[in-house]
Amino acid sequence: MMADLSLALLLLISINHISSNITREAFTRIVTGDCSDVYAQDSDNCADGCGRCFNGEGRSSTPDFDVVMCPSANSSPGYYCDPEGGVFACMDWTFGSNKLKEQEQKFNSRTGQNVWFGVGTFGTSADAMQGLGACYRLVVRETACYDRMAGRELEREIIAQSINTGHDVSNIQFDLQIGNGGTGAFNNCAGDDWSMFPGAFDESIWGAQYGGCDYRDSSQGSPSCDDLPPLPQEPGMMSKDGDNLVDLCKWSFDMGVRGAGGTGGSNPTIVDMARVECPAELVEMTQIKRTDDPNTFDIEEANRPEEYQEANVGSLEPCHCSCGSMDCKYCLTRMMDCRKPSAGFIDNIHEDLVETGLKVIQPCTRDGYTRVDVKCGCTDCYC
């Protein structure tokens, strides 16, 4: 077995000198086995739980997820894989993806709770990891500027995991990854030969840097979801999962997470929220789990952010940025930057706050679905 794995790694090295991206035809051996099976070379550093590897018990390939080594030619492997062309955000984390819907149904069957899943950013200085890895349950309504409780409540509550941070998301808001939600400060989606999607990154296609396109359909205006490239540059896995970017964009309009009436000009209002336990079904998607999760999936007073606690609830307001303000307090905002998130960088992780084998997020290759191994950050398990 070790000989076969060594041969596979040599094949990977030779492929990387030819191209900066793995294709499924060129790289046929997916990652299997434990950390030492994958990273051991010339020393015994990988003995005893893979030596100094930060996430030595991380996930290899499963029946549901293919895992490969870092596909970048000039990059360290694992969690040090180059975030510009090597690893990306996963597209099946996007609100409404078929895989998220499958996981939502599994959660419903296990608990009887019918929620939507998602990932994104909840920036908070009240947490040692700025919210990374924490899950929040959100009650969301369409924004009515005269009364935060007057807007229509969305069909379901949302349990979303915070996997990112950013200076542009620092208020009491949750920035949800949705189809073409806007790249924000970083853009790995389009515009470079190594980007996830083909073509130029142009406002006439992708819409605003913050928020993405304003219209669901081209009949309403432009840019709309219909203007987007439907599939990544490496389209096979997204097609296999039955997703495409145009449909994911339209789903976000249809479910009300991006504004009412088929236009994206108004962010919804979060009228209640609290930290909850991250469901196993969602953790399976992201591969990060906190050790300090609450022991409940329900909104409880002790787990609400200060602004949402009963003593302060009278001061809550409708979504600020939808009602003329420059800050986005109390808002469900949106993003999709296609970039490896902050929870994929081990310098942002406090080891005592994450569970064994679930210490760092597992990002994807450029196809948006194939996972990249993140057990270690170098060969021979010394970093």
LUMMARGU-542536 format. One record per residue (C-alpha): residue number from 1; x, y, z. Coordinates in steps of 0.25 Angstrom, whole numbers, plus 5000, padded with zeros to 4 digits. Each point is the difference from the previous one (the first is absolute). Layout:
! residues N
> resi,east,north,up
> NUM,X,Y,Z
...
This chain:
! residues 383
> resi,east,north,up
> 1,5000,5000,5000
> 2,5011,5010,5004
> 3,5007,4997,4986
> 4,4987,5003,4993
> 5,4998,5013,5008
> 6,5015,5004,4997
> 7,4997,4998,4985
> 8,4988,5008,5001
> 9,5007,5012,5007
> 10,5011,4999,4989
> 11,4989,5001,4990
> 12,4995,5012,5006
> 13,5013,5007,5000
> 14,5002,4997,4986
> 15,4986,5005,4996
> 16,5002,5013,5008
> 17,5012,5003,4992
> 18,4992,5000,4988
> 19,4987,5007,5005
> 20,4996,5008,5012
> 21,4987,4993,5001
> 22,4997,4985,5001
> 23,4990,4994,4991
> 24,4992,4987,5003
> 25,5007,4993,4988
> 26,5014,5004,5004
> 27,4999,4997,5015
> 28,4993,4987,5002
> 29,5004,4997,5014
> 30,4992,5007,5011
> 31,5005,5001,5014
> 32,4997,4988,5009
> 33,5005,4995,5013
> 34,5005,5007,5012
> 35,5010,5012,5001
> 36,5013,4991,4999
> 37,4994,4993,4988
> 38,5000,5013,4993
> 39,5011,5009,5005
> 40,5011,4990,5005
> 41,5013,5001,4991
> 42,5014,4999,5006
> 43,4999,5000,5015
> 44,4991,4994,5011
> 45,4994,5014,5003
> 46,4987,4995,4996
> 47,4999,4989,5011
> 48,4992,5003,5013
> 49,4988,5007,4994
> 50,5008,5007,4989
> 51,5010,5008,5008
> 52,4998,5015,4999
> 53,4988,5000,4990
> 54,4990,5009,5005
> 55,4988,4992,4995
> 56,5006,4986,4999
> 57,4987,4993,5002
> 58,4993,5008,4989
> 59,4991,4994,4989
> 60,5005,4991,4989
> 61,4990,4997,4988
> 62,4987,4994,5004
> 63,4988,4995,4991
> 64,4994,5014,5000
> 65,5013,5008,4999
> 66,5012,4998,4991
> 67,5013,5006,5006
> 68,5013,5003,4993
> 69,5013,5006,5003
> 70,5003,5015,4998
> 71,4999,5002,4985
> 72,5009,5012,4999
> 73,5014,4998,4993
> 74,5008,5010,5009
> 75,4993,4998,5013
> 76,5001,4993,5013
> 77,4990,4989,5002
> 78,4988,4999,5010
> 79,4996,5012,5007
> 80,5011,5008,4995
> 81,4995,4998,4985
> 82,5000,5013,4992
> 83,4987,5008,5002
> 84,5002,5006,4986
> 85,4998,4989,4990
> 86,5002,4988,5009
> 87,4988,5000,5009
> 88,4987,5007,5000
> 89,4987,5001,5008
> 90,4991,4988,4997
> 91,4988,5003,4991
> 92,4991,4989,5007
> 93,5001,5009,5013
> 94,4991,5010,4992
> 95,4986,5002,5005
> 96,4991,4991,4993
> 97,5010,4990,4994
> 98,4995,4986,4998
> 99,5010,4995,5010
> 100,4995,5010,5011
> 101,4986,4996,4997
> 102,5003,4986,5002
> 103,5007,5003,5013
> 104,4988,5008,5005
> 105,4991,4989,4997
> 106,5009,4990,5008
> 107,5000,5010,5012
> 108,4985,5001,4999
> 109,4998,4985,5000
> 110,5009,4999,5012
> 111,4995,5012,5008
> 112,4986,5004,4994
> 113,5005,5014,4998
> 114,4998,5006,4986
> 115,5011,5010,4998
> 116,5009,5005,4989
> 117,5015,4998,5001
> 118,5011,5010,4996
> 119,5014,5006,5002
> 120,5006,5013,5000
> 121,5005,5011,5010
> 122,4995,5005,5014
> 123,5011,5009,5004
> 124,5001,5001,5015
> 125,5010,5005,5010
> 126,4994,4993,5011
> 127,5006,4987,4996
> 128,5014,4996,5000
> 129,4999,4995,4986
> 130,4992,5011,4995
> 131,4988,4991,4998
> 132,5008,4990,4991
> 133,4993,4986,5001
> 134,4988,5005,5008
> 135,4986,4997,4995
> 136,4989,5010,5002
> 137,4985,4998,4998
> 138,4993,5012,4993
> 139,4986,5005,4999
> 140,4999,5008,4988
> 141,4989,5010,4995
> 142,4999,5008,4987
> 143,5004,5014,5004
> 144,4989,5010,5004
> 145,5007,5013,5004
> 146,4989,5005,5008
> 147,4999,4987,5009
> 148,5010,4989,5001
> 149,4989,4990,5002
> 150,4991,5004,4989
> 151,5007,4993,4989
> 152,4996,4986,4995
> 153,5007,4990,5008
> 154,5008,4990,4991
> 155,4995,4986,4997
> 156,5011,4994,5010
> 157,5010,5004,5010
> 158,5015,4999,4996
> 159,5011,4993,5008
> 160,5013,5005,4994
> 161,5014,4998,5003
> 162,5010,5011,5001
> 163,5012,4996,4992
> 164,5006,5014,4996
> 165,5004,5013,5006
> 166,5002,5014,4993
> 167,5001,5015,5003
> 168,4988,5002,4992
> 169,4991,4991,5009
> 170,5002,5005,5014
> 171,4986,5004,5004
> 172,4988,4992,5006
> 173,4998,4993,4986
> 174,5001,4987,4993
> 175,5007,5000,4987
> 176,4994,4987,4993
> 177,5006,4993,4988
> 178,4990,5000,4989
> 179,5001,4999,4985
> 180,5007,5013,4995
> 181,4998,5007,5013
> 182,5012,5009,4997
> 183,5015,4998,5002
> 184,5002,5011,5010
> 185,5015,5003,5003
> 186,5005,4988,4993
> 187,4997,4993,4986
> 188,5004,4986,4996
> 189,4987,4998,4992
> 190,5004,5006,4986
> 191,5010,5009,4993
> 192,5013,4991,5000
> 193,5004,4988,4993
> 194,5000,4992,5013
> 195,4986,5006,5005
> 196,4989,4990,5003
> 197,4991,5005,4989
> 198,5003,5004,4986
> 199,5000,5014,4994
> 200,5002,5014,5005
> 201,4996,5005,5013
> 202,4991,5011,4995
> 203,4989,5008,5007
> 204,4991,4997,4987
> 205,5001,4985,5004
> 206,5002,4999,5015
> 207,4994,5012,5005
> 208,5005,5009,5011
> 209,5012,4996,5008
> 210,4991,5000,5013
> 211,4987,4993,4997
> 212,5002,4994,4986
> 213,4989,5001,4990
> 214,4987,5008,5003
> 215,4990,4992,4991
> 216,4996,4986,5000
> 217,4996,4999,4985
> 218,5005,5008,4988
> 219,4986,5004,4997
> 220,5000,5009,5013
> 221,5014,5006,4997
> 222,5014,4998,4999
> 223,5009,4995,5006
> 224,4992,4988,5004
> 225,5002,4986,5004
> 226,4998,4996,4985
> 227,5013,5008,4996
> 228,5009,4991,5009
> 229,5009,4989,4995
> 230,4992,4987,5004
> 231,5012,4991,5003
> 232,5015,5001,5005
> 233,5011,4999,4990
> 234,5001,4986,5005
> 235,4985,4997,4999
> 236,4999,4985,5002
> 237,4998,4999,5015
> 238,4990,5011,5001
> 239,4992,4994,4988
> 240,5001,4986,5007
> 241,4993,5006,5013
> 242,4989,5006,4991
> 243,5004,5015,5004
> 244,5003,5012,4992
> 245,5003,5014,5004
> 246,4988,5006,4992
> 247,4990,4991,5008
> 248,5007,5003,5013
> 249,4999,5015,4998
> 250,4985,4999,4997
> 251,4997,4991,5012
> 252,5006,5011,5009
> 253,4990,5009,4994
> 254,4988,4990,5001
> 255,5003,4997,5015
> 256,5001,5015,5004
> 257,5014,5000,5005
> 258,5004,5011,4990
> 259,4988,5009,5000
> 260,4986,5000,4996
> 261,4993,5001,4987
> 262,5011,4994,4991
> 263,5009,5011,5002
> 264,5013,5000,5009
> 265,5000,5014,5005
> 266,4995,4998,5014
> 267,5007,4990,5011
> 268,4990,4993,5009
> 269,5000,5003,5015
> 270,5005,4990,5011
> 271,4989,5001,5010
> 272,5006,4990,5010
> 273,5012,4991,5001
> 274,5009,4992,5009
> 275,5012,4991,4999
> 276,4996,4985,5000
> 277,5006,4987,4998
> 278,5006,4998,4986
> 279,4992,4988,4994
> 280,5008,4988,4996
> 281,4994,5001,4987
> 282,5006,5014,4997
> 283,5013,4996,5007
> 284,5001,4989,4989
> 285,5000,5011,4990
> 286,5011,5009,5006
> 287,5008,4991,5009
> 288,5002,5010,5012
> 289,4993,4998,5013
> 290,5001,5008,5013
> 291,5002,4994,5014
> 292,4992,5010,5006
> 293,4987,4999,4993
> 294,4987,5002,5007
> 295,4993,4987,5003
> 296,4987,5004,4992
> 297,4995,5003,4986
> 298,4990,5010,5005
> 299,5001,5015,5003
> 300,5003,5002,5015
> 301,5002,5013,5008
> 302,5013,4996,5005
> 303,5006,4998,4986
> 304,4994,5013,4993
> 305,5010,5011,4997
> 306,4999,5011,5010
> 307,4991,5009,4990
> 308,4990,4989,4999
> 309,4998,4997,5014
> 310,4987,5003,5007
> 311,5005,5012,5007
> 312,5005,5006,4988
> 313,4990,4995,4989
> 314,4992,5014,5001
> 315,5012,5006,4993
> 316,5000,4991,4988
> 317,4997,5007,4987
> 318,4997,4996,4986
> 319,5013,4996,4991
> 320,5008,5013,5000
> 321,5006,4999,4986
> 322,4986,4998,4994
> 323,4995,5012,5007
> 324,5009,5011,4996
> 325,5012,4998,5009
> 326,5014,4996,4997
> 327,5002,4989,5010
> 328,4993,4987,4999
> 329,4996,4997,5014
> 330,4988,4990,5002
> 331,5002,4995,4985
> 332,5001,4987,4992
> 333,5010,5005,4990
> 334,5006,4991,4989
> 335,5013,4996,4993
> 336,5007,4991,4991
> 337,5014,5002,4998
> 338,5005,4986,4996
> 339,5012,5001,5010
> 340,5005,4991,5010
> 341,4994,5005,5013
> 342,5007,5005,5012
> 343,4997,4987,5008
> 344,5009,4993,4990
> 345,5012,5007,5005
> 346,5005,4994,5013
> 347,5006,5013,5005
> 348,4985,5004,5003
> 349,4997,4987,5008
> 350,5001,4998,5015
> 351,5003,4985,5001
> 352,4993,4999,5013
> 353,4987,5005,4994
> 354,4999,4990,4989
> 355,4998,4985,5000
> 356,5010,4990,4996
> 357,5000,4997,4985
> 358,4990,5012,4998
> 359,5010,5011,5003
> 360,5001,5007,4986
> 361,4990,5002,4989
> 362,5002,4991,4988
> 363,5000,5009,4987
> 364,4998,4995,4986
> 365,5007,5000,4987
> 366,4996,5009,4988
> 367,4988,4991,4997
> 368,4994,5005,5013
> 369,4997,4986,5005
> 370,5012,4991,5001
> 371,5006,5002,5014
> 372,5015,5003,5002
> 373,5007,4992,5011
> 374,5003,5008,5013
> 375,5006,4990,5009
> 376,5014,5007,5000
> 377,5007,5011,4993
> 378,5013,4993,4995
> 379,5005,4987,4997
> 380,5006,4992,5011
> 381,4991,5006,5010
> 382,5009,5010,5006
> 383,4991,5012,4999
